[in-house]
Structure formats: C-alpha cells, structure tokens
Amino acid sequence: MAKVNYTEAHIRSLDWREHIRMRPGMYIGKLGDGSSPDDGIYVLLKEVIDNAIDEFVMGYGRQLDIVIAEGQVRVRDYGRGIPLGKVVECVSRINTGGKYDSKAFKKSVGLNGVGTKAVNALSEYFRVTSIREGKAKVAEFERGILIKEHRLKQTDQPNGTEVVFRPDPQIFKQCRFRTDFVENQLWNYAYLNAGLRIYFNDKELLSKNGLRDLLERKTANEQLRYPIIHLKGHDIEVAMTHGQHYGEQYYSFVNGQYTTQGGTHLNAFKEAIVKTLREFFNKQYDPRDIRASIIAAVSVRIEEPVFESQTKTKLGSTEVGPGGPTIRSFVNDFLKRELDNFLHRNAEVAQALEKRIKQSERERKEIAGIKKLANERAKKANLHNKKLRDCRLHFNDASRKVSEEDRLATTIFITEGDSASGSITKARDVQTQAVFSLRGKPLNTYGLSKKIVYQNEEFNLLQHALNIEDGLEGLRYNRVVIATDADVDGMHIRLLLLTFFLQFFPDLVRAGHLYILETPLFRVRNKQQTLYCYSEAEKQRAIEQLKGKPEITRFKGLGEISPEEFRDFIGEHMRLIPVVMSEDSDIDKVLAYYMGKNSPQRQEFIIQNLKVEKDEPEIVDIEY
C-alpha cells in the first residue's frame, strides 16, 4: 500500500450545511427513493411538522395545513410563530432554537436544534415565513445558503409559521412522495393530538378519541377477540385488544413522535402487560401466550427525551424527566392500576382475554416437540454455509448484535435456484447484503397452522436466517427482498412467499421490511452504449435513443444476467417495490381469493386483467 503523508492540509472544517449535505444519513437516516415510509424525504416532512405539533401541545394553534404538489411541500401552522428577529438563525444556525429553554417546550420531540436546519440544507429551495402580531418575516434559501432575507412587512394573516421546501434532487435521486405514506404519517399526528385539525391537500384528518381511533382504523378488517380497551392518564395513553393472526402488533409514540423501533417505553409496556395480567388471573402465563396476537398502541409524554438516533425512531430515555420516576415504573404503575380496574369492571372482556391466552398456550405446546426437532435439524443443516450466504456485518453468526445504524443498511435477497443465487452472490455488497437460496417452489401455506413452519425445512431455515421466530426484535436484516424470475414460475414463487409472510409473519409486512426486487426485462445496446429496460415502454424509448437496429436481449431469468450486470441492479440503482399492507387490507380475504381453492374466479380475474405488449405478443404482464 502506497504511503500517504498526513499533514495539516488533510484537516478540513465543514460548516453546518456542508456537513449535513456530506453526511445526510447522520441527520435523517437512509435517503431512499420514497418507496419506504422511513425514507429521507418523509423524515424532512416530519422534522417540519414536529415543530408545528410542539406548538399545538403547548396550547397554540389548532390547525395544520399541508400541501404536497409536484415535489414541493408547504406546511403552515397557527402557533406563536418564530420570534421575528431570529427567523434566519432558527433555520440556518446549528444548535439554535427555542427548545433548549424547557420553559417554552417542556415535552417537545426535537431538542437538539438540528431538524429544520437539515431540511434547509437538503432542499434545493427552502422558504420560511413567520407571522407574529400583524408582522411577517420571510427568508429564502437554496441548499442551505441564504439568498434573500425580506424586510418585515405588515400582514393581516393569523400568527404562525409557514415552511416551503423542495428536496434536493442532487441528494434525493429519483425521489417522489407517496401520498398514502404521508397520509398514514399525518393520521398518527391526528390520533396523538385529539382535536388538532390537519388538512392534507384539502382532505381533513381529525381524531376525537385518540389511540382508540387509531386501533379502530388499524383493525377495521380484523376479527377482534374483545372490544378495544382504551386507558388515559396524565402523560400516558394506551389502547389494546387481541386479534386472530400470528405475531404482535405495536404502535408506540413519545411526545407525538412515532417510534417505529420502539424503545424503553414499549419494552416497559410489554413487561407491564405480562405482569398485570399474571396478577389479575393469578396464573404465571408464559409472556409469549399473553402477547400473542396482541394489537396495542402506547403513547407517553416525557421531558427531554433521548433517542438512539437523530431520526428519533427508538427511545433511549430511562426516566420520565429529571428527578422523576423511571419509565418502567411509570408505565407499570399506570397499567397495574388502570387495566386491573378495567378488567374488574368488565368481566366479559376479561374472560375473552384469558380465553385467547389459553388458546395461544395450547397452540404453543402442540408445536413444542416439532419445534425442538426442527431447531436441531437447522443446526445439522449448517444453515449459514449452505442456504444462507451471510453478510460480513453478521460474521456468519446469527447471535451477534450489530448497531441499529448498521442493521438499517442490511438486505437479504430470497432467490430461487442456484444460478440466480450465484449471480446475486457474486454481484452483492458482501458487507451488507446476504442471499438465501430456495430449493424449488415453496409450499402454499394458506390455511395451514404455524407448525408447518417447523415441519417444512425451507421455511424453518428461512425463519432462522431472518431470526423472526419470536418477533421482529431480533430481525437481522432491515430489507427482506423477494428476488424471483420475471416469468410465470417466478411470479408463482413470489406469491407463495408473500402468502408465507402474510400468514405467519404479518408484522414483517406491516413494519415495511418486505420488498420485491425489480430486475430489467430487456438489454438494448449498440457498440457505444448499453441500456437496461424494465418495461416494454422503456425498451421502445431505448431503441429510439440508440437509433438504428440495436441488439435486444430479453432476460427471462435472473441466472441469465451476469454478475457484472447485476451489480448495477442491486447497488445504488436498485429498484425495489415495497409490499404495503394498506389500512383496509383484509389478510384473510386476500389470501383466500388468491391462494384458496376458487380456481374459476382467479382464472376469470387473470383473463380480464391480461395486458398483451405491442410487438411482443409472447410477453404478458399480469396485474395483481
């Protein structure tokens, strides 16, 4: 290795905007392309909205207007407005803001003075307007650089702050806002701030019953075992019920922030539920049986919260405030008192809840023996050397813990056959990307019980590779990508895998971890240039661009794509289709229709939805 002189010339000092633009991941997590609800553009939106929500929480402004059109975002609150003499500093000077003063913002989400500055630095255009007592102050920026500071002017508009921004395409390449993701994000704000009217592109979002409304919406098509239990206290709110499906489903919040990764408050809730119900029923039920099929939402408000990352998705605080009780005791004391009282007053609910716990206990004991044998087989199969080609972050050790930042960068591709897995394995980033190879078509699991996961070797090994047997807490990869051929067999395998995850691990889908890899259908090239196309329309455009008679190759299988070519498709330019479970999805109905025994209905559906591509009659796309 050549030696490099390390001198003063190698030392650089970056200003606030340069550092944010050079290391955006430190401030907003992964950039993404807008296809996942935790991608960077949604974090930018959240950072602006958080400031407006903090105003509402403090008792100022009961309306929030949000408009997203043509890649530009406008957020208008009706709070106090930024002090007019500090407008520029508050959006462009790091560690500057009103939230350092605990008297002004006691239980705020953002306490480090970074959020809006990150939005400013990562936007090609950013404008802030503050209105206070009949005066308005406007400042405009481009990529964090002040381009125009307007003079104070008189106005008859009500107090508040307006922020307009366009995410910078230099940073967020090929990004677009998905209105369904934004709407879900805004509904969470509505549920957590009952009485706040949110207008999104002229649609009103309003909640009167807080977390009960949230669970009612989330379980609209769910068969519940008992009516939703809704408990409210000072700085804490809980809603819970039990459904019919496998897994545990949680929605946790801190100071109005949706903590998708949970944290100390969610851990305290899980522990308190077990402790309270054990004492109420006077029986030491297994925690897994108590929490199986639970659907719950918990919200707490604490002073000076500490999160494990700038994106505030996981709470790290252990106390509710300086000198206050621990979060663990705070949550436990509340549930022990309120849930216990509720169950004593509602005997029918208590009976239904215990009946669900006992059912889970029976099911768990039924598969205990099968599970033990399956785990022994998994060890003998030498999982990590045969089925799974792991990434270096895990060092081929499923028990090794990695940091949250590293885990967010990990991806596992589930492929079919040796040729496809071989190409991806050679092309992948070995540091963060793993490959799991299927052998043949997996079983159709629709209507089967969970014991099939342990009886079927492929599913058992896949479950172990992902480490999701006992829930998502141990999930080893942030993105689980189904990578199958773009032919009929590949589509069938994709549906079988989707059925498996929806049937037994719906939490994985709800949490936004499941994707489908989109690979090119055509390669169009001449002697000077090669273009890869993902549709017939793209192919036609490529032919026109290259002119003449370029060579056209139709890829029918992943194994036909060389590792050198694959490197582009699973690297920076990877196209992923998120598997999204909408609020009104009924898993049972969806699986019954597509994977049940109603073949004539499905045949009619396929015939009605066939799309025959022009000039390529043999190519058929089936829209599901």
N, C-alpha and C positions, 0 to 999 in steps of 0.2 A: 504494500500500500504506500502510495506517494506521501511524503511528509508535507504538511501544510503549516506554515508559520502562523502562530496565533498571536496577533498583536492588537493594539488599541483600535486599529482600522476595522476589526471584526466586530466591535461593540456598537450596537445600534440602540437608539432610544426612539421608541414609537410614540406618537401622540395617541390620544384616546380613540380616534376614528380609525387610524391605521391599524391599531392592534385589533379592534373589533373586526375590521374587514379582512385582516390576515388570518385571524383565528376565530371565525364566527361560531364554530362549534362550542367554544368555551362559554358563549353567551346565550345561544339559542338551541343548543343540541345539534342534531343532524339537519342538514339542509333539505334533502329530499326533493321531490318534484311536485308535491301537493297531493300525491296519491295515498298518503297515510296521514291520519289525523294528528300525529305528533311531528309532522314536518315543519321546517323552519318558518314558512310563511304564516302558519297558524299560531306559532309562538309570537311572531311580531304582532299579530292582531290581539293576542291575549295580553301582551305587555301594555298595549294602549288601553284596552278595556279594563284591565285591573285597576288602573288609576281612577277611571270613572266609577267603578264599583266601590272603591275605597271612599269616594265622596258620598255615595249613597249610604254606605254603612255608618258613616259619621253623621248622617242625618241631612244631607244636602243633595237635592235633585232626585226626582222620582221617575225620570225618563231618560232613555238612552237611544240615540238614533245611529244606525249603522247601515251604510250603503257600500256595496261592492259591485263595481261595474268596470269591465274592460281592464282588469288587473289593478285598478286603483281602489283604495279603501278610504272611507270617510267615517270617522267616529265623533259624535257630538254628545257631550254630557251637559247636564244642567246643574252642576255643582257650584263651588265657590269660584272656580277659575284660578289659574296660576297667578300669583301676585305679579302685576304688570311689569314691575321693574326687574323681574327675574325670569322672564319667559325664555330668553335665549339661553341663559345658564342652565335652566332646568332640563333642557332637551339636548344640550351640547357640552356640558361640563361634567366630567365623570365625578361620581360621589357627591353630587349636588342634588338636593331635593328636600321636600318638606317632611319626609317620613323619618328623618333622623330625630325629629322632635316628637317624642312619644305622646306629648300632649295633643298634637294635631292629628296623629294617626296611631291610635293605641293598638289596634288589631288589624294591621294592614298586611297585604300579601308581599309587596315589594319594599324591602327595607335597605337595599344596598345602592340605590341611586344609579342603576345601570340600565334598566329596562327600556325606557323611551330613548335613551342615547343609542342603544343598539339598533332600535328601529330606524332612527335617523341615519346612522352610519351605513346601514344596509339597504337604504332606499335610494333609488335614483332621483326621486323627488320627495320632499317632506315639507309640510307646512303646518305650523301650529298657530292657533288663534286663541287668545284668552280674552274673555269678556267679564268685566267687573264694574258694577255700579255705573253703567252707561258709557264706559270707555272700552275700546278694543285695541289689542296689541297683536300684530301679525309678524311672523318671521318665516322666511323660506330658506330651504337648504337643498343642496344636491350632494348626495353621498357624504353627508355629514358636514359639508362646507357651507357656511352661511353665505347666501347670495344676495339676500335683501332683507333688511330689518326695517319694517314700516314704522312710520311715526304713529303715535297714539291718535285715535280718531273717536269721535262721538258715535254712539250707536244706541238704538232702542231695543236691541236684542236682549233676551234674558241672560243672566250670568251663566258661566260655564266655560268649557274648553272644547275646541274642535281640533282634531288632528287628521290630516290628509296625507297618505303616503302611497308610493308605488314601489314594491320590492324591486331591487336592482337586478336586472337580467344578467349582469356580469357575475353576480353571486348565485342567484337562484335561476339556474339554466332550465329552460322549458317547464317553468312552474305555472300552475294555474290553481285558483281557488275552487274547491268543490263546495257547492252551497249546502249539501247535506251534512258535510263535516262541520261547516261554520254554524249551521242551524243547531246541530247537536251541542256544540260548544256553548252557544248562546242560551239554549234551554237549561243547561246546567247553571248558568248565572241566574236565570229566572227562578229556578227551584230554590236556590240558596239565598235568594233575596226577595222573598214574598212581598208583593206589592210594587216591585220595580217593573215598569213597562218598557220593554225592549222592542224597538221597531227595526226589523231587518228587511231591507228592500221592500218597505211598505207592509210587511207582514208583522202582526203584533204577537209577541210572546209574553205571557203573563201567567204567574202562578200565585194561587191564593193559599194553598196548603203545603207548600214547601216540598220536603222529601217524600211525603205521601204521594203528591202529584208525580214526582219523578218515578217512583216504583210503579205507579198505576200505568204510566206510559211505557215503561220498560217491560211490563208483564201483561200488556194488553191482550196478547195471544197465548199467554201461559196459563196452564191449569194449576191454580194455586191450592195448597192444602188447607189454608185458612186465610181469612181476611188480613190485609196488611196491618201490622202493629205500628203505630206512629207515636213516638215519645219525644217531647220537647222539654228542655230545661235551659238554665242560664248558660249560654255559650256552648250548648251541645244539642244536637237533634239526631234522632235515629228513626229509621223506618225499616221493617224487616218482614219477611214471610218465607215460606218454603215452597218450592215448585216440584216438578216431576223429573227434571233432567239431571244428568250427572254433573258433578262439579260444583264449585262455589262461585257466586257472582256478587262482587262488591263494587260499590261506588263510594269513594272516600274523598273528603274535602277538608281543607284547612283555610280558614279566613276567606272562604269563597273560591279557593283555588282547587281545581280537580286534580287530586294527587293520584295519577294513573298507576304509579308504582307503590302506592300505599305508604307505609312508614310506621312510626311509633304509635300513632293514633289508631290505625287499622289493626295492628298487632294487639293493642290493648283491647279493642272491641272483640276480636276473635277469642281472646283469652277470657274476657268478661262474660261472653255469651255462654261458654262452656261452664264456667264456674257458677253462674247464676242458675242455669238450668239443672245442673247436677244437684244443687242445693234445693231447688224447688221440687224436683221429682224424687229427691232423696235416693239417688242412684248414681253410681260412678260410670255413667255412659262414656264410651270412647269419644274423644273430641271429633274424630272423623265422622262418626254417626250423627252427632249433634249438628255439625256444619254441612253435611252432605245435602246438596240441592238448595242451600240457603240463598236467598236473594236479599241483599241488605244495602242500605245507604247510611253513612255516618258522617256528620259534619261537626267540626269543633272550631271554636274561635279562641286563639291564644295570643299572648303578647310576644312580640319579637320572635316569630317563628324562624327556625333554622332548617333549611332544606339541604339535601345532599348534592344538589347541583343547581346551576343558575336557572334551569328550566322549571324548577320547583315541582317536580313530579313525585318526590318522595320526602316525607317529613323526617327530620332527624332529631328534632327537639325532644327532650325528656320531661320538661316541665311546662305547665300552662302559662307561666310567667315568672319573672324574677321573684324569688321568695315564695312562690305558690306551690301547690301540690304537684306531684308527678302526673303526667298524662295518664299513666297506667292506673293510678288510684282514682283519678278524676273520672275516667270512663267507667271503671269498675264500680265505683260507689253509685254513679248515676244509674247504671243498668240494674245493679242489685236492688236498688230502691224502686225504680220506676217499672222495670219489666216484671219484677216479682209482684208488685201491686197489681199490674195489669192482668197477669195470669190468674191471680186470686179472684179478681172481679169478673173474669171471662173464662169460665170453666170449659166451655166448648172449644175455645181456641187452644187452651192448654192440652186438652185431650187429643185434638187433631195434631198438635205439635209433637206430642210424645209418640203418637202412632207413627208419624213419619220417621222419628228417630229409631223406633224399634224395627221398622221396615228396612232402614239402612243397615242396622245391626245384623239382621238376618241375611241380607244380601252379601254383606262383607264376610260373614262366617261361611257362607256357601262357597265362596271362591277362595277361601284362605288356603286350602290344600292345593288347589290348582295353581294359585299364585306362587306358592313356595317352590313347586316343581318348575314352573316357568322361569323363575329367577335363577334357579340352578342351571337350567338349560341355557339361559342367556350368558351365564359365566362360561359354560363349556363351549359355547359357540365362538368365544373370543371375539365378542362384538366389535371392538374398536379396530381390529385388524382385518376383518372380513367385510362386514356390511357397511361399516362406517369409516370413512376416511376423514378423520377429525381435523380441526384447525389447530394451529400451534398455540393459540390462546389457551386452549384447554389441555395441551400437552398429553393428549390421549388419556386423560384422567377425568372421568365424569364427576368425581367428588371435589375437584379443585375449584375454589372460589375465584372469580375474576371480578374486577371492579365494574360498577354499573356503566361507566363510560365505555369500557372495552366490550361489555356484553351487548350494548346497543349497536356496536359495529359488526356483530356476528350474523352470519347467514348459513343456513343449511339447505342444500338442494336435494330434493327427493326425486330420484331418477328411475327410469325403467331400463333394465338390461345393462350388459357390460360395456357395449360400445358407447352409449350415451354417457354413462357414468365415467368411462375412461376419458372421453373428450373433456368433460367438465372438470374432472380431477386434474388433468394436465394444464388446463387453462385458468383455474381458480387462483385467488389470492390465498395462499396456504396459511397466512397469518389469521385471517378472519372468516374464511369460507370453508365449510365442510360439505361432504357429499355422502348421502345414504342411498345405497343401490337396492332396488326392489328386484325380486326374482319372480317374473311372471306377473299375471294380473292378481291383485289382491282380492279378498273375499268381499262380497256385498254384505255389509253388516247391518243393513236396515232391519229393524225389528228384533235384533239379537240382543242378549244381555251382555253385560261387561265382561263376563267370564271368557267370552270369545277372544278378548284382547290378550288374555294369558294363554289360551289354548292354541291360538294361531301364532306360529313362530315369527312371521314377518311383522305383525302388529306388535307383538311383545318386544321385539328388538327395536322397532321404531319408537315405541314408548320409552324404552330405556335410553335410547340415543338422545331423545329430547328431554328426558328427565322430568316428565309431567305426570307420573303415576299418582303423586299426592298433591297435585295442584300446580299452578303456574309459578309459585315462588322459586322453584328450582329450575325453571326453563333455561336451557343452556344457550339458546340462540334467539336473537331478537326477531329475525325474519325466518319463517319456515316457508320455503318456496317449492311448489309442485312444478317439476320440470319434466313434462312428457312430450312425446312427438305430436306434431300438428297433423295427425291423421285420425281415423275413426278409432283405432285401438288406443291411441294416446288420449283422446277425449274420454273414452270409456274408463281408462285407468284414473284420469283426473276426477271423474265423477265418483268413482269408488273411494278415492282418498278423501274427497270432500265429505262423502257420507260418513266415513270413519271418524273424521274430526268433529263433524256436527253432531253425530250420535253420542260420542263418548267424551269429547273434549271441546264442547261449545265455547268454554271460556277462552280458549286459544283464538277462536274466530272473533268473539266479541271484543277481545283486547287488541285486535288489529295486528296479530302476528302472522296470519296466513296469507300467502300471495301465490299467484300463478306467473311463471316466467313466460314472457312473450318473446319468441325467437323468430328470426326472419324466415319468410316463406320463399323469398327469391334472392338470388345474387345476379345483379346486372353489371356487366363490365365490358370495357374495351381495353386496348393496350395501355391507355393512360390512366384510367380511373375505375374503381370498383364501388358499386353502391349496393347496399343491403335493404331489402324492402319487406315490410310487414303486412302488406295487403296488395290486392290487385291494383288499386288506385295508385299506390306508391310505385308499383312496378311500371305502370304506364308513364308516370312522371319521370322516372329514371330513364326509360327508353327515349323519351323526348329530350331529356337533358344531354344524354350521351350521343344522340343522333346516330345516323347510320343503322347498322344491324349489329348491335352489341350481343355478346354471348349471354344467354339467360339460363340460369340453373334453378330448378325447383327443389328445395330441401323438403324431403318427406319425413326425415328422421333426424334426431339430434346427432346420431352417430355419423351422419354424412357431413357434418360441419367440423372442420379441422380445429384442433386446439388453438391454433394461431388466430383463426377467425372468432372462435368462441370467446377469446379474451376480451374482445370489444363488447360482446353481448352480456357478459356477467361482470363487467367492470364499471367504469364511470358512466357508460351509456346504457346500462342495463334497464330494460323496460319491465316493470312489474305491475301486474293487475291485482290490486288489493281485493281480498274476499271480504266483502262488507255485509254484515247482518243488519239490515235496517230495523227500525223500531217496530214496524208492523209485520216483521217476519214471523211466521209460524213454522218452526222447525219440523214438527210432526207432519203438517200438511205438505210442506215442500218435499220432504223425504218420501212420503207416501206416494206423491204424484210421480216423482222422477225415478224412484228406486223400488217402488212397490210392484204389485202384480197386475197393474192396469195397463197392459201392453197395448190394447187397441187405442186408448186415449193418447198414449205417448206417440204412437205411430201417426195419429191424426195431427198431433201438435207438430211433429217433425215435418210432415208433408206441407202444412200450412206456413211453416217458417223457413222453408228452403230458400237459399239465395244462390242462384247459379251465376258465376262470374262470367262476364263477357270475354269472348275469345279463349276461354279456358273452361270448356263445359265439364271437364272431369274434376274441377275443383269446386267443392261445395262447402260453404260455411254454415254451420248450424247455430242459430242464436238461441241461447238458453234463457 
